[in-house]
Amino acid sequence: MHVFVTGATGYIGSAVVRELISAGHTVTGLCRFEEKAAGLNAAGAEAVYGTLDDLDTLRGAAEAADGVIHLAFTNDFSDFDGALALDMGAVQAIGAALEDSGKPFITTAHANGTAVDQAVLAMAERGIRAAIVSLSPSVHGEGDRGFVPMMINIARAKGFAAYIGDGSNRWPAVHRQDAAVLYRLALESAPAGSRLLGAGDQGIPLREIAGVIGRHLNVPAVSITTEEAADHFGFLGAIAALDLASLYNTEQASTVTRDLLGWKPVQPGLLADLEQGHYFA
């Protein structure tokens, strides 16, 4: 299958490209800069230059492909509505190119569900095998720049690794290589209209994550109150207080995904990945 991948040079996208190629697919990846194209070419993929607002480029690449995995997103939290509007335009352009083709269109769910997610799922009624992958809050592995590195940097700066209350609230997590396999399987066989969950660890108590961070930084792991969380963690405080395993319904949703696609995470879990030390180098 020839696959068009947006976000192909990103943290998750680059792993997806390698996974697709290793499974025998060919890949065209959306790329903004020539220096990024070198990595795509080295992986065996072809680069097509453009951005999410280059709608003609998106339509052309989607029409030429047997399927699309859409991973690009402008992570501008200062203008999240603007980022969603840009994404909606890209999704609609790709959808128009795939309409009545029966081709797969796999995207990543946005937090709390959005009109973009609904638009993708509605494409199942337009002859597109559209499906959405919800990723765990932590997609871990070398090169991670998400929530866990933020927690590590905060702990390093403040001299202790914090958790909230008794720290029993749970975070789902998935290794990025396992996530890449999930995207490939979704591309190959997910039924139209599927909602899939990428969770290797279905729920790790935040207290345990803080404990590993503290041990590697040689600082204590300390409980703080919900009121103190915003000051300590910044915007991450509201997220760090949640039991995300319950919010994502990880046990049930993960079982459905594994049964539907035969997905079996095999990479180290988050705690084991932290213990390897690369997060603290």
N, C-alpha and C positions, 0 to 999 in steps of 0.2 A: 504494500500500500504506500502511495506517496502522500506524505503528511505535511501540511502547512502549520507551523508552530509560531505563534506570537509570543514575545517574551522569551525567545529561544536562547538568549545569552545570559539570562538571569540566574539566580541561585537555584530555583526549582527547574526553570526551563532548560538549563544546560544539562541537568541530570535526565530530564525527559528526552532530550535529543539523543543523548548517548544510549538510553534504554531502547528507544525506537530503532536506532541503527543496529544495535546488537541483536535485536529481534528480527532483522531482515527488512525493515521498512526503509524507505528513502525519505529525506527531510529537506524541506525548504524553510528557513527560519527568518523571521522578520528581524531586521537589524538596522540600527540608526547610524552606526559609525564603521568605518573601514577597519579600525583596530579591533572592534568586536567581531567582525567577520572572520578574522584570522582564527579565532577559537572555534567558530562554526565549521570552517573549512578543515581544520585539523581533526575535528570529530567525524568528518565525512559528510557534512551537510552543506547545502548551498544557501548562500545568503541572498535575500531580497531586501533592498534598502527602502526604509519608510518608517513612519510613525503611526500612531493610532488615528490621527486625523487625516492620513493619506488614504481616503476611502477607495479611490480607484485602485490603488496598489493592493489593498486588502481584498477587494472583490476579485481582482485578476488572479491573485495567488490562491484564493479559495476555489475559484472555478477550475484552476489547473490541477488541484489536488484531489485525492480520493477521500480526504477527511481533514478536519481542522482541530487543533488543540489550542485554545485561546488562553494564554497565561499572562499577557502583558496587562499592566495596570499602573496608572500614575499614582504612586503612594504619597499623595499630597494631602495630609490630614488637616492642613489649614484651609483647604478648599475641597472637602470630600464630595460635596454636591457637584462641583465642577468636574472632578475625576470620574464620578458616576455618569455624568452627561457625556463626557468624552468616550467612556466605555460603551454606553448605549449606542452611540453613533457607529462605533466599530462593530459591535455585535449585530446591529441591523444591516450593515453593509455585507458582512460575512453571511448572515442569514439569507439575504436576497440572492447571493451567489449560489447558495446551496439548495434553494427551495426546489421541492419535488425531485430531488436527486437521490434520496435515501442515504446520503452520505452522513457519516458521524460528525457531530460538532460538540466538543467537550470543553466546558469552561469551569472556572473556579467560582464557587459561591462567595458572595460578599457577606460580611457580618450582618446578622439579623435578617437576612433576606432583603432583596431590593427589587425595584421594577426591572432591573437588568436581568436578574435571575428568573423572574416570571416571564420575561420576553423570550429567554432561551428555552425554557420548558414549553412554552406555547408553540415553539417551532416544531414540536413533535406532531402537531396537527397540520403542518405545512410540508410534509414529506421529507423531514430532516430527522436523523437519529440523534436528537439532542439530549445531552445529559450533563448534570452538574456534579462536581466533586467539591465537597466541603472538607477542608484541611484542618487538622488539629491546630490549636493556637501556637504550639511549638512544632515547627518543622526543623528538626535538628540535624546536625552534621557539620563537617568542616566548611567554613565560609558563612555559617549562620550569623545573621545580623538582626535577629528578631528579639523576642521578649527575654529569652534566657541570657544572651549577652548583655542586655540592658540591666538585668538584675545583678549580673556579675560586676558590671562597671559601677553600679550604685553601691554594692557591698564594698568594693575596693575603695571608693571615695569616702564612704561614711564609716568604715571600720567595723561593720557587722553585716551579716546576711539576715534579712528580715523575713518573717512570715507573719500572717495576720491572725490574731486570736490563737486557737490551738493548732492552726496550720493544717487542719484536716480537709480543707477545700481542695478539690482535685483538678489537675490539668491533664487533658489528653495530649498526647505527643505522637509524632511519627517521624521516622528517619527519612531524609529526603530521597534516598534511593528506593525505599519502599513506596514512597509517594509516587515516584516516577513510574514504577511498575503498575501502580493503580491507574494512572493516566493511560498507560498503554493498553491495559486490559479493558478500560472503559471505551477507548477508541475501537478496539477490536470487537467487543461483544456487548456493551451495555445496551439494554433496551431503551427505546425512545422514551423520554420523560423521566429517566432514572435520577434519583437523588442518592449520591454515594458519599460515604464518610471515610476519610483516611485517618485512622487512629490505630497505631501500633500499640502504644500504651493507652489503655482506656481511661486511666485516671490516676495520676501520681499526686499524693498529698504535697502541698506546697512546702510543708515543713521538711519533707525529705529532700526536696530540691535545694532549699536553703541550707540544709545540713551539709550536703556535698559541696556546695559553693563555699561555705564557711571553712570546711576542712581544707580545701585546696588553696584558699587565700590565707589560711591561718588566722581567721577571725571568728568570733562566736556567731552562732545562729540565735537570733533574739526575736521573741514575740513582740509585736506592736499592736496597738488598737486600730480599729477601723478608722477612727478619727485621725490617727497619726499617719495612716497609709498614704493619703494624698500628698502630704508634705515630704514623706520619705521617698515614695516611688514616682511622684509627679503624675502624669496622665495614666501611667501604668497602675496606679493605686486602685482605681475602680475595677480594673480587670483582675488584679491580684487578689481581690476580696471575694471573687465569685467561685462557686463550685461549677467549673465549666464542664465537668463530666455529666452533671445533671442537665445543664443547659443544652448540651449537644446530644443528650440521650445516647451516650457513646456505646453502652453495652448492646442495646438493641440495634442501633443503626449500624454499628460495626459488624455485628453478626450477619445482618442482611447483606451488607456489601460483600463480605467474605463468601457467603453462600452463593450469591448471585454471580460473582465473577471468578470465584476460586482464588481470591487474593489472599496470600499468606505472608505477612511481614516476617522477614528473616534477619534484618539488620539489628544491631544493638539498640536497646531501649534508651530513653533519655538519660537515666541515671548512669547506665553503663557507658554511654557516650561521654558524659561529663567526667567519669572516672578516668577516661583515656588521657585527659589533660590538655587536649588541643584548644579547648575553650579558654584556658588560662595562660596560654603561651604569650 
